[in-house]
């Protein structure tokens, strides 16, 4: 192992001047290869990572750790670790580690196909958790001791016995994991610009009962620091790398997703005209994926929608596009989950973006306190909703994990307005996303205000269960399924929220046994 150079200067061009980082008092850290760092991690330990979605995730060490796991297994030795992150990661972490049978425990969220297959095979202990809760659960000790924190940085400097780490494209749970971990490894990823520091507002609330209010009153208010503070004595080494982000681009908006986006925009304009939304509008939150992009595109182009801000967990390319054309004013997030091309554009135009974009730790971006104070309009994608407004975003037919709840419930329960979007059918019409009873519930009827499909909009506000059922069936269900859903509602009989328990899951049973929900019978 080589010592990382202790003396010298790193320059960072700021907007008006050049900031010089003086390294003359820098504590000397070991310069490690990714393989050397991976060799330090032992079987049955718990590793926490930077990042939120694939962006900002420390990737170099885990690419070697999965190789090490395969080698250990080939030699007949056990090797599994626990993995805790801010949100999902990418193939380099949970995908390759799952394929290597090297994950003993994982939280809080995943979008990786390889990982999903191993979870559904019962091979990985996975806790699906609200993203805004992870840091607090760490502080409470729910996950036990954290052996390692591996943090991706664009730069770092020493300040006494403390190291200031400058994060890249995500906030995640970094402040908490570097404070709690026994050991810290820095991944110095030169793919990122040192100017990434200008986007960050790093803040960790105190432990209860000593916590103070989170003083964010506007979307881009800053209450913390541009860096994460790390006990320098915990840092065992620095791994230098140059690895692009693994975030993927999404499918282009099509006719179905475009209709959903336009329905959402029209609905919000109607609420503006009725005085149900303030005339200056409110910040919006949008989930991840093609439907969310379609909604943002519709809001960005609708003449009736005022210029607006975004308070969300993930900023996608559509946000940056409409920020550049002036429709979106500001954005607060926990991750820039954008393509590498868009990320480079942000870095190249930092004199503009540092004034309009803030990256926060996920417990701040997803804070119920802040979401409610700002009056965020929450818009997320569902997998299925039932006729009374319960929503499932995580499990297929009640059993098979898809991705998880992510941060949707953080926003939907606490938002000014709660909107779920989804196509009315999937699998070429063989699955209806409007069902008699959800096979798994993530957001209850009490937290769902509006459901939108390409068929239309169901406004559930101020309606009891049976009125909601009619609204959802007639406005959101696909025409192929409306007769079946009406028949179920009649069969359910009387009661405040009627159900026929022997038939409530008939749609799911028909799909599992016959391959088509249209073949359901009651």
C-alpha angles and dihedrals in degrees: 000000000000126000116249110242109269101194128058144064136275116203124211118188108225126192097267105015144002119271114212118205109210111214097181091111095040117141108237112245125190115259106228135188115231089250092053091051092048090052090063094061113090135207115279095018125131120239124193122197140201120240140070114230110349090311119096092011118140102244111166100070094045092052086062095038093061089052090050091051091054090050093049091050091048088055091052096253125128118244124174132137137192116245124205122179141159094257134320121341129195143261092287091064119024097013099054094034092052091049088051090052088237104130118095096171136005137184151211115358144344140187096181119121096209092050092047092053093053092046092051089048088059094246099117129052102226127182111202103209141172105265092224090059101054100087092047092048088051091052091049090055096243091139097044123227121351108222099183138020115192112193130189112219137175090210144339141201137191123248107181108300091341126088118213110216119199109212125219124218102334143045105200117149097320100127091055100043096048090051094048102038122099092217134021130205120193120212106203101203110191091190085084126070119244085232089075085091090072091067098054131095105183116195134153120193118232120256118269131296090029097054121129128206116280100244101213111133099155129040095253100036110136120214103163143039137291091240142045116242116229128184100247092214090064094058109100096179153322125255114203117210144149108217125155120227118272096219111133129220117244131235114274119262111274134191095277097047091042091055090051092049092050092048090054093048093047091048092053091047088052090052089050091053092047091051093244089122123044113258092243088057125224137261115276133217121203129185127228128281145046095306092051090049089050091053092050091048090052093049090046094055102035110107091208094060113086120225104284146187131236125227105179146127097246129035113204131191093271091063092053091046094054092041089059092051092047101247093109112053104189139350134207120190146144094236142024095221093181134130117275090250091057092044091055089049090055092049091048092052100040093138085071103032099047087064094050108032129062125183115204138178109274095247087062098042088048098036113139089211094057096038091054095044093052093043095233118199103225118211120177140157122254131200094210141348127197127226092266097051105263112143135213119195102158119042132054112223088350096289115056117077115230104178111309138251095290111182097320095107092049087064103030096056095044103033127108088239127016117211128176122192131193140141113268092237139018135189093047092306096311092113125053115205089203107072137169092248129005113247089217129014125217101156116030126219088264092066101043118086102164137020120197130189130161085268095063148279130304112201104200098177115126094003131120122231099272094047088048090052092054091046093052097043096047098039107030111023119092113255090243090063103037096088091052092048092048089050091051092050090053092047092050089068124189134351137092092280104010122211135168101214094199090058104028094101096036092117092056093043091052092052094048095047103029104020095238131077090206087074092064117128131190 
